[in-house]
Amino acid sequence: MSTSLADHLRSLPDDSLAALLQLRPDLVVPVPADITALAIRAQSRVSVSRALDELDQFTLQIMDAARLTRDPADGTTSVDGVLAMATAGQHPPAPTFVRAAVDRLRDRLLLYGPDHELQLIGGIDEVSPYPAGLGRPAAELDPRTAALCADPAKLRRTLLTAPPSARAILDRLAAGPPVGSVPPGALQAPAAGADDGLPPDEVNGGAPTGSPVRWLVDHKLLVQVSGGKGGGTGVVELPREVGLLLRRDTGPLGPLRTSPPPVAAPGREPKAADSAGAGQTMEVVRHTEALLEQLAAEPAPVLRSGGIGVRDLRRLARSTGLDESTAALLLEVAYATGLAGEVELPGAAARYGADQQVLPTGGYELWRAGSLAQRWEQLARAWLTMTRQAGLIGQRDDRDRPITVLSAEAERAGAPAARRAVLGVLAELEPATAPTADEVQALLEWRAPRRSRGREAAHREVLAEAATLGVTGLGALTSYGRLLLAEATATEDRDTDDPLGLRAEDAGAGTAVRALDALLPAPVDHFLVQADLTVVVPGPPEPTLAAELEVVAEPESAGGASVHRVTAGSVRRALDAGHSADDLHTLFRRRSRTPVPQGLTYLIDDVARKHGGLRGGSAGAYLRSDDEALLAEVLADRRVAELALRRLAPTVLVTAYQAGRMLGVLRDAGYAPVAEDATGSAMLTRPKARRAPARVSVAARAVDPLASPRLPLPRLLGVVEQIRRGEAAARAARRAPAAVRGATPTGPVPAHSHSDALAVLQQAVRDKALVWVGYVDAHGATASRLVRPVSLGAGYLRAEDERTEMLHTFALHRITAAVLEK
């Protein structure tokens, strides 16, 4: 006699039950009320699907062997039956591998029971309807096909007579899945008076051709399961017996691989891979800083539909020398890191009708003050955890509109899991192994075939983005990239175990940062001034040196050694920011490892001598100077004629324009005016940079929004104890009405299995009958309600409460009981 799943769970010791909850953490969200509720939830479609997603290809094939060897009478199988089917192929695996796979299935409660009476939990057939890619038995599809399959010799003869085109279709369906759609007309019967067979093809040696699908249906090798009437699209299915016959060489389960496929790509030198990746990290930090500086100089308006427009992306890419895809990726990563954000426009709407702009945030200044390794680590962590798929930018959405940077259409909840899966594959290989994209995809398909199916393009994008960000070098995962992945996983586990962050102060600089610091050139605090007034920085500059160069010189080239140039405009900018000529002389003497050229000293003194010779204020605006000849020169200068200057006194000129515009026109004409306040004091200020409100990096949130929290074993033992107490209370409640005379149950009796509850609900839907539904609410409390079921599907029950005339929706995994109203 088979044991129910709830009884099996009751028989498990607390340690085994806690280990199960650790492997399937979704079973305790929320904590089930008792063992019965836990059993129902473990068989729900969503929970079973998550458990299957974690399994490798070989383990899934062994589970299919258990499904195919089930006894039709009681639904049980045995380890010996599974072994017999798994070893029936051309290259049978060792029995130890099969038994290990069975143990993995038992650990996740997908199989349970003794070796001679194994049972599969409910919900597997619903999640995966075709075991091992084989169709349903012929007896369930068509009686005539069943009669053909009952005669093995006749079935083989029919297969041998199939034309090549029809045999190709059979081979494709035999590999799985066993169903396929056919175009309109392919299943139409021949016209009256026509030959029932297909017309012969002389090129093919007389073999019949034409509509191979119709030939297969007519000869009972395929079964039409739906459609095909009136010339519409039809669906055909390959019977299980035909599929097994076609797999006679490879075995009923197909080719079995007990280990991941090997990587044939040659390995890299670890030091070369790390050096290539480290060089790319420097470029990523530099390009990200350049993009944010461009946003600070000319903010990008936010479209009404969300995101940054295509023209603004092109402008940013062109100004930084990047291609649009790389610029889009870095903008997405900078936004996820919290370095960029939106700010509301105070006045009228900007172009494109936008009322918001994207600017660097206040956190950008703190980010710039960090070391190269720290800045890269923040970017890489945000990329690893952000729920954005940058590869979608530039493509079209469902409404045929382009997907733009920072728009909602690029949001993908599964993006962190895809990055973690690809980097996890690279981390499991030997260090400096550089597999090709096809080899990575093959490894992913073996490790988690259900999860990787349909995500091939996303996985290739992850490899390209990892190379762009410097996580990989020469196609191999770098040593610091490996440490970053390990730290991200450890951080996720620590945040789950320490939700209040009480141990956060113990964490110092990450090992990935230290490893990358050892690979990068040491920051320099000096430069080399050459005779042509170029300043060469022989390495990454320290933050203070970079800030000084930003004020006093113009950048010309970047890289391992950056080049800047001192010009009259850059010196004037430094003087406008409040530096004096002596300050600039001291700066160059202190920072330069070469003698300061005499031309640079003359340039600084010449610009400083002219600087402040003119003073401007607001009249509109006035211009005054103690040098009457200089004012006369300005008044006669045609380049400033647009200001319409007028002489009020020998030392004062006035214009109707505001002081800011007047100073800009004079500076464009080559003068060096300085603004002054009402007391006549010079106003020397650096322009104030606009910043968006500070934002928190996505790296501070959960790594994978789709993953359930993984609790440590001590906490899970506490959860098991709580479930045991709920089970004892439920047992006492069931016994209490029988002990008290005249007492009648006030709620439904829990179903003994998930299939029993579903059977009651399905019967109620067909009969439109009232049913008592017991369920666990979001707070973990049990409740019951008398409803009339309307529909059952997609993991939910929809039912109407006749008393309130309201429609309610119940998740099937939360339903603990279902009893028809008497």
Secondary structure, DSSP 8 states (H G I E B T S, - for coil): ----HHHHHHHS-HHHHHHHHHH-GGGGSS--SSHHHHHHHHTSHHHHHHHHHTS-HHHHHHHHHHHHT--TTT-EE-HHHHHHHHTSSSS---HHHHHHHHHHHHHTTSEES-GGGEEE-TTHHHH--SGGG----HHHH-HHHHHHHT-HHHHHHHHHTS-HHHHHHHHHHHTS--EEEE-TTTT----TTS-SS--B-GGGTT-B-S-HHHHHHHTTSSEEEEE-GGG--EEEE--HHHHHHHTTTT-TT-S--SS-----S-B--HHHHHHHHHHHHHHHHHHHHHHHHHHHHS-EEB-TTSSB-HHHHHHHHHHHT--HHHHHHHHHHHHHHTSEEEEE-SSS--GGG-SEEEEEBTHHHHHHHS-HHHHHHHHHHHHHH--B-GGGTTSB-TTS-B--BT-GGGB-TTHHHHHHHHHHHHHHS-TTB---HHHHHHHHHHH-HHHHTT-HHHHHHHHHHHHHHTSEETTEE-HHHHHHHHHHHHHHHHHHH-TT-TTGGG--S-HHHHHHHHHS---BS-BEE-TTSEEEESS-B-HHHHHHHHHH-EEEE-SSSEEEE--HHHHHHHHHTT--HHHHHHHHHHHBSS---HHHHHHHHHHHHHTTSSEEETTTEEEE-S-HHHHHHHHH-GGGGGG--EEEETTEEEESS-HHHHHHHHHHTT---EEB-TTS-B---------B-----GGGS-S-TTS-----HHHHHHHHHHHHHHHHHHHHHHHHHHHSTT----S--B-SSHHHHHHHHHHHHHHT--EEEEEE-TTS-EEEEEEEEEEEETTEEEEEETTTTEEEEEEGGGEEEEEE--
